[in-house]
Amino acid sequence: MAGDPLVRRRRQFSKLKGWHRNRSGNWQIEIRQFRVTMFENALGWGAVISHPSRPEGTFTSGRCGNFVEAQGAAFDLLVMLEKQFADA
């Protein structure tokens, strides 16, 4: 399964060069018009993903115990949203 492009993309997601801190201090990256923003609050880590055609954003479900877990959840949500936009 090492040749699976989705597995490779997931492994590389946290290493992408576009990650930066936004004005609020949250980690953020833009990928194919999607903006992924990582955040931490009293409940733990999460992410919100927005797109120009749906600027209200979609949040990861629940909260993760650390940043790395939240990045994994954000990647899974991003893949789902990419598929929805492709099917529309």
CNS distance restraints for C-alpha pairs under 8 A (distance, minus, plus):
assign (resid   1 and name CA) (resid   7 and name CA) 7.69 0.50 0.50
assign (resid   2 and name CA) (resid   7 and name CA) 6.91 0.50 0.50
assign (resid   2 and name CA) (resid   8 and name CA) 7.23 0.50 0.50
assign (resid   3 and name CA) (resid   7 and name CA) 7.72 0.50 0.50
assign (resid   3 and name CA) (resid   8 and name CA) 7.41 0.50 0.50
assign (resid   4 and name CA) (resid   8 and name CA) 6.42 0.50 0.50
assign (resid   5 and name CA) (resid   9 and name CA) 6.04 0.50 0.50
assign (resid   6 and name CA) (resid  10 and name CA) 6.08 0.50 0.50
assign (resid   7 and name CA) (resid  11 and name CA) 6.24 0.50 0.50
assign (resid   8 and name CA) (resid  12 and name CA) 6.26 0.50 0.50
assign (resid   9 and name CA) (resid  13 and name CA) 5.94 0.50 0.50
assign (resid  10 and name CA) (resid  14 and name CA) 7.91 0.50 0.50
assign (resid  10 and name CA) (resid  72 and name CA) 7.38 0.50 0.50
assign (resid  10 and name CA) (resid  75 and name CA) 6.60 0.50 0.50
assign (resid  11 and name CA) (resid  15 and name CA) 7.98 0.50 0.50
assign (resid  12 and name CA) (resid  16 and name CA) 6.36 0.50 0.50
assign (resid  13 and name CA) (resid  71 and name CA) 7.87 0.50 0.50
assign (resid  13 and name CA) (resid  75 and name CA) 7.11 0.50 0.50
assign (resid  14 and name CA) (resid  68 and name CA) 7.88 0.50 0.50
assign (resid  14 and name CA) (resid  71 and name CA) 6.78 0.50 0.50
assign (resid  18 and name CA) (resid  29 and name CA) 5.49 0.50 0.50
assign (resid  18 and name CA) (resid  30 and name CA) 7.09 0.50 0.50
assign (resid  19 and name CA) (resid  27 and name CA) 6.43 0.50 0.50
assign (resid  19 and name CA) (resid  28 and name CA) 5.53 0.50 0.50
assign (resid  19 and name CA) (resid  29 and name CA) 4.80 0.50 0.50
assign (resid  20 and name CA) (resid  27 and name CA) 5.51 0.50 0.50
assign (resid  20 and name CA) (resid  28 and name CA) 5.50 0.50 0.50
assign (resid  20 and name CA) (resid  29 and name CA) 6.55 0.50 0.50
assign (resid  21 and name CA) (resid  25 and name CA) 5.25 0.50 0.50
assign (resid  21 and name CA) (resid  26 and name CA) 5.30 0.50 0.50
assign (resid  21 and name CA) (resid  27 and name CA) 4.54 0.50 0.50
assign (resid  21 and name CA) (resid  28 and name CA) 6.01 0.50 0.50
assign (resid  22 and name CA) (resid  26 and name CA) 5.54 0.50 0.50
assign (resid  22 and name CA) (resid  27 and name CA) 6.34 0.50 0.50
assign (resid  22 and name CA) (resid  28 and name CA) 6.38 0.50 0.50
assign (resid  26 and name CA) (resid  37 and name CA) 6.64 0.50 0.50
assign (resid  26 and name CA) (resid  38 and name CA) 5.89 0.50 0.50
assign (resid  26 and name CA) (resid  39 and name CA) 5.63 0.50 0.50
assign (resid  27 and name CA) (resid  37 and name CA) 5.85 0.50 0.50
assign (resid  27 and name CA) (resid  38 and name CA) 5.24 0.50 0.50
assign (resid  27 and name CA) (resid  39 and name CA) 7.15 0.50 0.50
assign (resid  28 and name CA) (resid  35 and name CA) 7.04 0.50 0.50
assign (resid  28 and name CA) (resid  36 and name CA) 5.52 0.50 0.50
assign (resid  28 and name CA) (resid  37 and name CA) 4.37 0.50 0.50
assign (resid  28 and name CA) (resid  38 and name CA) 6.18 0.50 0.50
assign (resid  29 and name CA) (resid  35 and name CA) 5.83 0.50 0.50
assign (resid  29 and name CA) (resid  36 and name CA) 5.37 0.50 0.50
assign (resid  29 and name CA) (resid  37 and name CA) 6.73 0.50 0.50
assign (resid  30 and name CA) (resid  34 and name CA) 5.48 0.50 0.50
assign (resid  30 and name CA) (resid  35 and name CA) 4.40 0.50 0.50
assign (resid  30 and name CA) (resid  36 and name CA) 6.21 0.50 0.50
assign (resid  31 and name CA) (resid  35 and name CA) 6.43 0.50 0.50
assign (resid  31 and name CA) (resid  36 and name CA) 7.74 0.50 0.50
assign (resid  33 and name CA) (resid  51 and name CA) 6.03 0.50 0.50
assign (resid  33 and name CA) (resid  52 and name CA) 7.07 0.50 0.50
assign (resid  34 and name CA) (resid  49 and name CA) 6.49 0.50 0.50
assign (resid  34 and name CA) (resid  50 and name CA) 5.65 0.50 0.50
assign (resid  34 and name CA) (resid  51 and name CA) 4.74 0.50 0.50
assign (resid  34 and name CA) (resid  52 and name CA) 7.63 0.50 0.50
assign (resid  34 and name CA) (resid  78 and name CA) 7.92 0.50 0.50
assign (resid  35 and name CA) (resid  49 and name CA) 5.44 0.50 0.50
assign (resid  35 and name CA) (resid  50 and name CA) 5.22 0.50 0.50
assign (resid  35 and name CA) (resid  51 and name CA) 6.34 0.50 0.50
assign (resid  36 and name CA) (resid  47 and name CA) 6.78 0.50 0.50
assign (resid  36 and name CA) (resid  48 and name CA) 5.94 0.50 0.50
assign (resid  36 and name CA) (resid  49 and name CA) 4.54 0.50 0.50
assign (resid  36 and name CA) (resid  50 and name CA) 6.78 0.50 0.50
assign (resid  36 and name CA) (resid  74 and name CA) 7.34 0.50 0.50
assign (resid  37 and name CA) (resid  47 and name CA) 5.44 0.50 0.50
assign (resid  37 and name CA) (resid  48 and name CA) 5.37 0.50 0.50
assign (resid  37 and name CA) (resid  49 and name CA) 6.35 0.50 0.50
assign (resid  38 and name CA) (resid  45 and name CA) 7.31 0.50 0.50
assign (resid  38 and name CA) (resid  46 and name CA) 5.89 0.50 0.50
assign (resid  38 and name CA) (resid  47 and name CA) 4.33 0.50 0.50
assign (resid  38 and name CA) (resid  48 and name CA) 6.66 0.50 0.50
assign (resid  38 and name CA) (resid  67 and name CA) 7.94 0.50 0.50
assign (resid  38 and name CA) (resid  70 and name CA) 7.50 0.50 0.50
assign (resid  38 and name CA) (resid  71 and name CA) 7.48 0.50 0.50
assign (resid  39 and name CA) (resid  45 and name CA) 5.78 0.50 0.50
assign (resid  39 and name CA) (resid  46 and name CA) 5.50 0.50 0.50
assign (resid  39 and name CA) (resid  47 and name CA) 5.86 0.50 0.50
assign (resid  40 and name CA) (resid  44 and name CA) 5.54 0.50 0.50
assign (resid  40 and name CA) (resid  45 and name CA) 4.39 0.50 0.50
assign (resid  40 and name CA) (resid  46 and name CA) 6.32 0.50 0.50
assign (resid  41 and name CA) (resid  45 and name CA) 6.52 0.50 0.50
assign (resid  43 and name CA) (resid  63 and name CA) 6.24 0.50 0.50
assign (resid  44 and name CA) (resid  63 and name CA) 5.21 0.50 0.50
assign (resid  44 and name CA) (resid  64 and name CA) 5.57 0.50 0.50
assign (resid  44 and name CA) (resid  65 and name CA) 5.61 0.50 0.50
assign (resid  44 and name CA) (resid  66 and name CA) 7.01 0.50 0.50
assign (resid  45 and name CA) (resid  63 and name CA) 5.33 0.50 0.50
assign (resid  45 and name CA) (resid  64 and name CA) 4.92 0.50 0.50
assign (resid  45 and name CA) (resid  65 and name CA) 6.24 0.50 0.50
assign (resid  45 and name CA) (resid  66 and name CA) 5.88 0.50 0.50
assign (resid  45 and name CA) (resid  67 and name CA) 6.02 0.50 0.50
assign (resid  45 and name CA) (resid  70 and name CA) 5.80 0.50 0.50
assign (resid  46 and name CA) (resid  59 and name CA) 7.40 0.50 0.50
assign (resid  46 and name CA) (resid  60 and name CA) 6.06 0.50 0.50
assign (resid  46 and name CA) (resid  61 and name CA) 7.93 0.50 0.50
assign (resid  46 and name CA) (resid  62 and name CA) 7.42 0.50 0.50
assign (resid  46 and name CA) (resid  63 and name CA) 5.32 0.50 0.50
assign (resid  46 and name CA) (resid  64 and name CA) 6.26 0.50 0.50
assign (resid  46 and name CA) (resid  67 and name CA) 7.96 0.50 0.50
assign (resid  46 and name CA) (resid  70 and name CA) 5.39 0.50 0.50
assign (resid  46 and name CA) (resid  73 and name CA) 7.94 0.50 0.50
assign (resid  46 and name CA) (resid  74 and name CA) 7.69 0.50 0.50
assign (resid  47 and name CA) (resid  59 and name CA) 5.77 0.50 0.50
assign (resid  47 and name CA) (resid  60 and name CA) 5.55 0.50 0.50
assign (resid  47 and name CA) (resid  70 and name CA) 6.72 0.50 0.50
assign (resid  47 and name CA) (resid  71 and name CA) 7.61 0.50 0.50
assign (resid  47 and name CA) (resid  73 and name CA) 7.86 0.50 0.50
assign (resid  47 and name CA) (resid  74 and name CA) 5.84 0.50 0.50
assign (resid  48 and name CA) (resid  57 and name CA) 5.95 0.50 0.50
assign (resid  48 and name CA) (resid  58 and name CA) 5.40 0.50 0.50
assign (resid  48 and name CA) (resid  59 and name CA) 4.29 0.50 0.50
assign (resid  48 and name CA) (resid  60 and name CA) 6.34 0.50 0.50
assign (resid  48 and name CA) (resid  74 and name CA) 7.56 0.50 0.50
assign (resid  49 and name CA) (resid  57 and name CA) 5.16 0.50 0.50
assign (resid  49 and name CA) (resid  58 and name CA) 5.22 0.50 0.50
assign (resid  49 and name CA) (resid  59 and name CA) 6.43 0.50 0.50
assign (resid  49 and name CA) (resid  74 and name CA) 7.74 0.50 0.50
assign (resid  49 and name CA) (resid  77 and name CA) 7.98 0.50 0.50
assign (resid  49 and name CA) (resid  78 and name CA) 7.16 0.50 0.50
assign (resid  50 and name CA) (resid  54 and name CA) 6.24 0.50 0.50
assign (resid  50 and name CA) (resid  55 and name CA) 5.16 0.50 0.50
assign (resid  50 and name CA) (resid  56 and name CA) 6.45 0.50 0.50
assign (resid  50 and name CA) (resid  57 and name CA) 4.09 0.50 0.50
assign (resid  50 and name CA) (resid  58 and name CA) 6.36 0.50 0.50
assign (resid  51 and name CA) (resid  55 and name CA) 5.36 0.50 0.50
assign (resid  51 and name CA) (resid  57 and name CA) 7.07 0.50 0.50
assign (resid  60 and name CA) (resid  73 and name CA) 6.43 0.50 0.50
assign (resid  60 and name CA) (resid  74 and name CA) 6.30 0.50 0.50
assign (resid  60 and name CA) (resid  77 and name CA) 6.58 0.50 0.50
assign (resid  63 and name CA) (resid  70 and name CA) 7.45 0.50 0.50
assign (resid  64 and name CA) (resid  69 and name CA) 5.86 0.50 0.50
assign (resid  64 and name CA) (resid  70 and name CA) 5.39 0.50 0.50
assign (resid  65 and name CA) (resid  69 and name CA) 6.86 0.50 0.50
assign (resid  65 and name CA) (resid  70 and name CA) 7.70 0.50 0.50
assign (resid  66 and name CA) (resid  70 and name CA) 6.37 0.50 0.50
assign (resid  67 and name CA) (resid  71 and name CA) 6.16 0.50 0.50
assign (resid  68 and name CA) (resid  72 and name CA) 6.44 0.50 0.50
assign (resid  69 and name CA) (resid  73 and name CA) 6.36 0.50 0.50
assign (resid  70 and name CA) (resid  74 and name CA) 6.02 0.50 0.50
assign (resid  71 and name CA) (resid  75 and name CA) 6.11 0.50 0.50
assign (resid  72 and name CA) (resid  76 and name CA) 6.34 0.50 0.50
assign (resid  73 and name CA) (resid  77 and name CA) 6.25 0.50 0.50
assign (resid  74 and name CA) (resid  78 and name CA) 6.02 0.50 0.50
assign (resid  75 and name CA) (resid  79 and name CA) 6.24 0.50 0.50
assign (resid  76 and name CA) (resid  80 and name CA) 6.38 0.50 0.50
assign (resid  77 and name CA) (resid  81 and name CA) 6.16 0.50 0.50
assign (resid  78 and name CA) (resid  82 and name CA) 6.04 0.50 0.50
assign (resid  79 and name CA) (resid  83 and name CA) 6.26 0.50 0.50
assign (resid  80 and name CA) (resid  84 and name CA) 6.32 0.50 0.50
assign (resid  81 and name CA) (resid  85 and name CA) 6.18 0.50 0.50
assign (resid  82 and name CA) (resid  86 and name CA) 6.11 0.50 0.50
assign (resid  83 and name CA) (resid  87 and name CA) 6.11 0.50 0.50
assign (resid  84 and name CA) (resid  88 and name CA) 6.21 0.50 0.50
